[in-house]
């Protein structure tokens, strides 16, 4: 995952936390739930990118091994 993507998702999570806190402070359940949704969405996107990055790393490892085997 790129640095920009990671920062964007973390910002989304922080904004969600702030929105949730505002909703709690004002007694506005709709704002509180919207904040919770934003935070969960940010975490889910971050987790998805992490899985994608790990998969890409695994593919690169397999390619490297195959290339090493071909050179022997």
N, C-alpha and C positions, 0 to 999 in steps of 0.2 A: 504494500500500500504506500502510496506517495505521502510525503510529509504534509502536503496541502490537504489531501483527503482526510488524513488522521486528525489534523487540526480542525478541519470543518466538522467532523463527527464529534470531536470533543467539545467544540463550541456549541453544537446542537444539544449535547448532554447538559452542559452548564446552563444554557438558556432554559432548558426544560426544568432543571433544578430550581432556577430563579423563579420561573413561572409557577412551579408547584408551591414554593415558599410564599409567593405573593397570594396565591389562591388560599393557602392556609391562613395567612395573616388577615385577609379580608373576608374570610368565610365564603369565598366564591368557589364552590365545588367544580364548576365548569372549567375555570382557569386552572385549578389544581389538577384536574384530570388531563387537561391539554398539556400541562407541563410533564406529567408522568408519561404521556404518550410520546412527547418529544424526546425525553430521556431514553425511553425504551427503543425508539427508532434509531437514535444515535448509537446505542450499544449494539443493536442488531446489525446495523450497517458496518460498524467496526469489526464485529465478529465475522461477518461475511467476507470482508476484505482480508482478514487474517487467514481464513480458511483458503481463500483464493491464492494468497501469497505462499502458504505452505504447500499447496498443490503444485504451484509453479516451481517451487524449490525441489519438490520430489521429482518432477518431470526432468528438471535440469540434472539432478543426480543420476537418474536412469540414463539420460543421454551421455553424460560423462563416462559412466561405466561401460556403455556400449562402445563408445569411441576408444576407450582404453583397451577393451577386448579386441577391437578391430586392429589396433596398432601392435598387438602382440604377435 
